[in-house]
Amino acid sequence: REAYKPEEEMETLALGAAAGVDPAMLCEMLQKSALRSPMTAAKGQLMLHRDWAPNFQVYLQQKDLRLAMELGNELDVQLPMTAAANAMYVRAKQ
């Protein structure tokens, strides 16, 4: 199963809102699609309520991204989205 990527869900909601799509309807649609997961349901609701309170340590998220990138390098797998997210988390830690 693919890992949950909150940045993708946030971008999906932002793009949908800019296009005039009701964010609640978009979250409901995501829950009826192949992207359905407990994490998208929980995080989607927080995003709908504009609840941006942190609920995971930045340094732990960055560690997980770093480990994924290290494995990608070992296996010669390109992970451009992971690299971009990792760069943002590295900046956030500073």
C-alpha positions in Angstrom: 0.0 0.0 0.0 1.2 3.4 -0.9 2.2 5.8 2.0 -0.1 8.7 2.9 1.2 12.0 1.6 -0.5 14.9 3.2 1.1 17.4 0.9 -0.7 15.8 -2.0 -4.0 15.9 -0.3 -3.5 19.6 0.7 -2.6 20.4 -2.9 -5.6 18.5 -4.2 -7.9 20.4 -1.9 -6.3 23.8 -2.8 -6.6 23.1 -6.5 -10.1 21.9 -6.2 -11.1 25.0 -4.2 -9.5 27.3 -6.8 -11.5 25.5 -9.5 -14.7 26.0 -7.5 -15.1 22.5 -6.2 -16.6 22.2 -2.8 -13.8 21.0 -0.5 -16.2 18.8 1.5 -17.4 17.1 -1.7 -13.8 16.6 -2.8 -12.9 14.9 0.6 -16.0 12.7 0.2 -15.0 11.8 -3.3 -11.4 10.9 -2.2 -13.0 8.5 0.4 -14.8 6.7 -2.3 -11.8 6.4 -4.6 -8.7 4.2 -4.6 -7.1 6.9 -2.4 -9.4 6.0 0.5 -7.7 5.4 3.8 -8.2 6.2 7.5 -5.4 8.8 7.2 -7.0 10.7 4.3 -10.3 10.7 6.1 -8.8 12.1 9.3 -6.5 14.6 7.7 -9.1 15.7 5.2 -11.5 16.6 8.0 -8.8 18.6 9.8 -8.0 20.4 6.5 -11.7 21.2 5.9 -11.9 22.8 9.3 -8.6 24.6 8.6 -7.1 23.0 11.7 -3.4 23.3 11.0 -2.2 22.4 14.5 0.9 20.2 14.3 0.3 16.6 15.3 3.6 15.1 14.5 7.2 16.2 15.2 8.9 17.9 12.2 12.2 16.2 13.0 10.6 12.7 13.0 8.8 13.3 9.6 12.1 14.6 8.1 13.9 11.5 9.5 11.3 9.2 7.8 11.7 11.1 4.5 15.5 10.9 4.8 15.4 7.1 5.4 13.1 6.7 2.4 15.5 8.7 0.2 18.5 6.6 1.5 16.6 3.4 0.5 15.7 4.9 -2.8 19.4 5.8 -3.5 20.5 2.2 -2.5 17.9 0.7 -4.8 18.5 3.3 -7.6 14.9 4.5 -7.4 14.1 8.2 -8.2 11.9 9.8 -5.5 11.5 13.5 -6.7 8.4 14.2 -4.5 10.0 12.7 -1.5 13.1 14.8 -2.1 11.0 18.0 -2.5 9.1 17.2 0.7 12.4 16.4 2.5 13.9 19.8 1.5 10.8 21.6 3.0 11.1 19.6 6.2 14.9 20.3 6.4 14.1 24.1 6.1 11.3 23.8 8.7 13.7 22.3 11.2 16.0 25.3 11.0 
